[in-house]
Amino acid sequence: TAAAPVPGQEALRETALRALRACGVAEEALRVADGAASLSAVTCLTGAELLRVPAVGADDVEGVVDAAHEAFTTWRTTPAPVRGGLVKRLGQLLSEHKEVLADLVTLEAGKIRSEALGEVQEMIDVCDYAVGISRQLYGKTMPSERPGHRLMETWHPLGVVGVISAFNFPVAVWSWNSAIALVCGDSVVWKPSEKTPLTALACSALLDRAIAETGAPAGLHGLLLGGREVGEALVDSPRVPLVSATGSTRMGREVGPRVAARFGRSLLELGGNNAAVVTASADLELATRAIVFSAAGTAGQRCTTLRRLIVHSSVVEPLLERLVAAYGRLPIGSPLEQGTLVGPLVDAGSHQRFTEALERAREAGGEVLVGGGRRDVEGAEDGYYVEPAIVRMPAQTDVVREETFAPILYVLTYDTLDEAIELHNGVPQGLSSGIFTADQREAERFIAADGSDCGIVNVNIGTSGAEIGGAFGGEKETGGGRESGSDSWQAYMRRATNTVNYSGELLLAQDVNFL
Ligand code: UN1
């Protein structure tokens, strides 16, 4: 089947401008003064530039951080439920602008309509969640060992939170951090991916509007559009007690130690190399659908993308037959086209890594069962559209143990569950995992202490597409951070332990006698 064509560059630019204006992005934010620094906003649909937008340099970071710190000094004493009012308004604005925000997500990150809308929905959901959390920043009260004493903890706002986000979830990851940080009483400075400045401008404008409308302090949110040096200045800023960074393990390896060197905290969401185990009792029809979404969806560019399949040898043939057939029918092409399921890779570098990984897999004895080629898409000479690949591997070789941010699914087989779990955990990353089985004992074993070593462990569900209500993140080279739901809000606050003596006598703990 011919790949769906892409509209002309003028039409794409018009779509972007319409969306930016609808979100209230000021004309100045789009005008680059003569000789001033700028960033090229490219659409991966065609690989061509849509607009140039003004950028900042490393020297500008401290000013933005100072303004955010100033806003923090007022915001931290604003009652948390009142802070929730700001995030409630943000959620409403995101809902009202859902369609145009999704347009920008598609243009910049290449997501198909349903996934782009899903990403905006994820922001709306996290706002709802954060509003609820604004009334639930619970501290514990513990029994004191001394009579007439109360022992308790209180959670206080932390300060300026630096958010560094990646191209593949250009807005949802920002919202997980920002909506929660704001109800926690923090201010936010955001350094988005250089590949997605337009979605960032749009979200930032909507938050600015919510800030103005609810009377929250200006400066509460700062946006830094710029290059690597801008991110570095943010990471090194002593006024930023928490840096939440999403991206590659390579990036995290730099950010983590730099933040630690100044005793800041970092929350890292780094690479994944997610696997699913398919057991002999699995429902193969259900597994096939889940696997195709997780492995080929978003063109393999989620940190939760399914990259390894560990299949019981008794079902490998029927499963692969279904998967290869499903892959062969995947509609690839313009994500603006109704019915497309696989859009483009983000850029040429990404395509190069895809081909190199396939080459290395072949050299290591892998057999490409389907996909791997590049598709020409009319009107998109510099767009990188590829056929998602399935590669059967003789063993878990080096290339399988690495994260290649593209749609390649490596297939390995096993005979005993112990063997499957060993293969599963035998990679440096630890984000998401799943098991497909109808056998409760196998499912329980997989989620037990000696099962999957990941932060996300699913049963009869693929590895991607987590809900916001749970804590999101992973272990090992994934960085250990947890964001979004459950008690993840605690990372955005500081805890104080309070002992209150109402007895009228001085009693020392541990029965110490003094004076
Ligand atoms: C990411 O790819 O950085 O679980 C985040 C998921 C999405 C978030 C992915 N909710 O796939």
Residues whose N, C-alpha, C, O or C-beta is under 5 A from the ligand:
A	BS01	UN1	F169 Q301 R302 C303 T304 S464 G465 A466
